[in-house]
């Protein structure tokens, strides 16, 4: 089933006007700052907001005008929104029961999904006995247990602790490979890289950029997209201890959901990149050193962002230096440099293989 949506919504001085399609098994990530319209899009798709104008179809079936319960949509919001009087097991079982499954079948599916999100031991607990991360895992299980025709994810990792997020991200990646059309709202480009094959960037209620996730985030076409990414992203394939790129291997720390040989991306902040003159002293790790040429110097708050050009993973690399460091190195466009980043500062993440 393909999701096709054209939505127009006016609320006070804010106007939302977007259109997009998501094929069966596809994942579209909506990126943008607070107030850009991301959650409003999900609200219109779910039937929780009434747009001024909408054409929303799922597999040719019109959804605009239908009440939320008749749309066959699974919605996972930023808050778990569990029923406080039900156990975790009964919360999850509620989803298949609401679609007509018998009590025994609903309980079986609930246990299956609680196991998938590593929460079966929480089955008998009520929401008041769960931590924020535990409650969100139960909520994810409930959304998936309904076997929805369309899945809407609104910041699904916001309440998860650092240890739980990779496991849940890996779970969602597995499910979405053969799952329904999915729309993911997030402010974190790592979520988009891990789960989505396409991304649409919203600003002021409009889509200002769209395309394949890795292409949009690794080579932004607008200043806005570059700002929200705010990271160095190097595409390649996961190998033991890092990433294989077109310019050689980049050492880093793989996330739990990374599989050797599969597509991955190395992510590191511009502040983690050290810059040395090509013929000067170099104290960085030789494994993560690449030659480049200074392409531009940009004021970036209290630091100067040095943008480089070059071959391999030097292309487009950004490094943040203090003004004093830039002056000491006498950097200017055209200066040959070595760029280095410690392996401990490089995170290797799996990316969508849709």
N, C-alpha and C positions, 0 to 999 in steps of 0.2 A: 504494500500500500504506500502511495506517495502522499505526503502532506503538501498541500498548496494553500498559501495564505496571502491575502491582501487585507491589511488592517489600517483603518484610520480612526483615531481617537483624539478628542479634544477635552482637556481638563484644565480649566482656568486659562493661564497663559501658556500651557504646554500643549504641543500638538505632536502626535505620533502618526507617522505615515510610512509604512514599511510593506514590502512584499518579498516572499521567498518560497522556495520549495525544498522539501527534504524527502529523498527517496526511501523506500523500504530498506531498513538496515543502516540508513545514513544518520549521522549525528551532526547537527548544526550548533555551534557554540555562538552565543550572543555575548560579545564583549563590550564594555563601556563603563564609564564612571557612574557613580550614583546619580540618579535623576535623568539618565539618558534614555530610559524607556524599556529597559530589558524586562523587568518584572511586569510591566504593563502588557507587553507582548504575551507573556505566559498567561496573565490573567484573562486576556481576550481569548486565547486558544482554549483555556480551560472552561470558559463560560462564567468566570467570576467577575469579569468586567463586561459592560455592554458597550461595544464600540459604536461610533457614529456611522461607520460603514465597514462592512467586512464580507469577504468571500473566503470561506475556510472549508476546504474539502479534504477528506481522508479516504483514499481509495475510491474517489468519485462520489463519496457520500457527503452531503452537505452537513456541516456542523453548526454554522452560524444560526443562532436562534434556538438551538437545542439547550435544555437545562444541563448543568454540569454532569449529573449522574447518567445522562443518556448519551454522552459523548464517547464513552469507552476510553477514557484518558486516565493515565496514572500521573499524579502530581506529587512531587517531593519538594516541599518548601524548605526555607532556611530553618524553620522550627519543626521539631518532630511531630507535633500536634497529635500525640497519641491519646486514646480515650483513657482518662485517668482511672476509671472503674474496672478496666479490663486488664488481664495479664498480658505480657508481651506476646505469648502464643495466641491468645484470643484477639489481640489487636491485629496480628498478621492474618489470622484466619478470617477476620471480618471482610477482607478484600475479596477472596474467592466466594465467600458466602453471599456477598452483595451482587455477585454476577451469576448466582444460581447453583453453585456447588453445594453438595450435601455436607452435613456436619463432619463426617469422618474424612471425606476428601479434603475439605478445607483445612482440617487439623493436620492432615498428612502434608499438604503443600506448605502449610505454615512452618512445620518442623523442618522441611527441606530447605526453605529459604533462610530460616534462622541459622541452620547449619552453614549455609553458603556464606553468611556474613559473620561467621564465628560468634554467634550469639545464642546458641541453643541452650547454654547453661543459664540464660536469662529468662527462659520460657515462662517460669512461674512467677516472675517478679512483676509488680505493677510499676507504672511510669515514675511514681514518686521514689521508687527504690533504685532507679537507674541514673547513671551519670549522663551528662549531655551527649557524650560520644556514644554511649550504649543506647540511649534513646534514639539517636539518629540511625544507628545500625538497624534497629527494629523498624524504624520508619521506612528505610530503604527496602527491607524485606517485605513490608506490607505493600509498597508500591509495585514491586516485581511480582508478588504472589497473585495480583489481579490479572496478570497477563494482558496488559493494556494494548490497544491498537496504536496508541501514541504515548510516549513517555516525555514528561516535562520535568526537568531537574533545575531547581532554583538554588544555587550555591550549595550543592549537596555535601561538601566537605567542611562547611563553615563551623560546624559544632564538633568536628572530630579532632581527637588529639593527634599529635604528630605520629605516634606509633600506629594508630588505627587507620589513618588516611591512606597509606599505600595499599593496604589489604583491600579496602573498600574500592579504591580506584581500580585495582586489578580485577576485582569482581565485576564492576561495571563494564570494564573493557571486554571481558569475556561475554557478558550478557548482550552488550550492544553489537557485537560482531554479527549476531544472527537475530537481533531483536527488532522491535518496531522502529519507525521513524522517531527520532529523539531530538528535542530542543533543550540545550543546556545553557543556562544563564550563569555567568561567572565574571568576576573581576580579575581572576588569576589566570594568566596565560598558560601556566603549567597544566591546569585542568583541561583547557582547550587542546593542548598538545597531546595529552594522554588519551582523551576520549573522542575528540571530534575530527572528522575528516575535512569539514569546511567551517569557516568562521565568518560571521558578519559583525562588523564593528559599528556600534551605534553612538551617535553624538547628537544631542538635541532632538531626539525623536526620529532621526533619519539614519539610514545605513550609509556610512561614509566610505566603507571599504569592505570588500568581500572576496572570498576565494579559498583555495586550499589552505588549511591551517598553517602548515609549516612555511609556505611561501609568504603568506601575509605577515606572520610574526617574525620570520627571519629576514625578510626584505620589505619592511613597511613602505607603503607608497604615500602615506600622509604623516605629517608631524604628529598628529593625534595618535595614530597607531603606534608610532615609535615610542611615544610617551607611556602608553599603557603597557607596552611590552617591557621596556626598561631593563632588558636583559641581553646578554650575548647568547645567541643560540647557534650551535654548530650541528648541522644534521650529519647523519652517518648511520653506521650499523654497530650494534652492541657487541663488544668483545670482552673477554675477561679483563677486568680492571679498567674499563673505559670504553672508548668509542673509536671505531675506525672511520676516518674521514678521507675525503679525496686528497688531502694533503698529508696523510700519515695518521698515526694513532695519537689520541688525546686521552691522557690518563685522568680518571675521575672515580667517583663513588657511585655505583649503580643503585638505583632504587630497587625495592623488592620485586616489582612487577616487570623488570627488564629481563628479556630472554636473549641470550647470545645468538647472534646472526640475524636478529630482527631489527627493523628500523628503530632508531632511537635518536635522541638529541642531547647534546651536552649543554648545560645551562650554567652560566656563571655571571655574577654582577660585574659591571665595569670597574667597580672599586677593587675587585680582586685581581685586576690585570696590572702587572708591573711593566714599565717602559724603560728601556735602556738604549743609549746610543749604539749604533751598529758596531762601532769599534771601541766602545767603552766597557767598563766593568759590568759583569753580568752575574748576579747571584741567584737567579731563578733556577727551577728544575729544568734540565735540558730536555726532558721528555715532553714538557709542555711549553716549548719555546718555538716561536715562529718569526721569520723575518717579515717586515712590512715597511710601509712608507706612510708618514703622516699625511692624511688627506685633508683634515680640517680640525680646527680648534674652536670649541663652542663653550661659552660660559654656561655653567649648569649649577646654579645656586652657589655654594661656597667653593666649588671645584671647577676645573676646566675639563671638559670631556674631549678626549683626543680620539678622533676617528681615523682608522687606518684603512689602507688598501693594500692588496698584495695577493699572492697565490695561496691556495689551500684555505685553512681556517682563519687566516689573517684578514680575508676580505670582509670589510664592513665591521671589523672588531672595534669595540669602544673601550676606552680606559679612562678612569677618572683620576686626575692628578691635582695636587694643590697648585695654586698659581706660582708658589715658590719653586716647586719641582719643575714646572714648565719653563720657568726662567732659567733655572740652573742648567737644564739640559739644552736650552736655547732651541726649543722645538718650534717649528713652523711648517706649513705645508711643503711637502717634498723632502723632509728630513728622513733619512733611512734609520730605522729603529729595529730593535728586537723586542718582541712582546712575550711576556711570560705569565703563566698563572699556575699556582700550586694545585696539585691534584686534589687536595683536601677541599678546595674551593669549587670544584667542578662536580655538579650533580648530573648523572646520566639518567634520563627518563625515557620510558617507552612512549612511543607515539602511536596514534591510531593507524591501523593497517587495513582500513576499509578499502 
